[in-house]
């Protein structure tokens, strides 16, 4: 299992790391400090994402109509 913790509070992180060491948990620290322009670029990439091909799941509306077409309702 993997657990990712993010915090700007160094004191809290120190307590968590001390507890993890007592519990013999492997700790891997990564510094993911993004500046403002990097965050904006990443946000824009996520918001502007367009898939290259069509969905492999087909038409969702058609699937829903098919699923509901043969269902008998108790109140009809």
URFEN-V755868 format. One record per run of one state. SS is the DSSP state (H for helix, E for strand, C for the rest). FROM is the first residue (numbers start at 1). TO is the last residue. Records with the same first field share a line. If there is no record, write none. Layout:
# URFEN-V755868
SS: FROM-TO ; FROM-TO
This chain:
# URFEN-V755868
C: 1-9 ; 23-35 ; 48-59 ; 70-76
H: 10-22 ; 36-47 ; 60-69
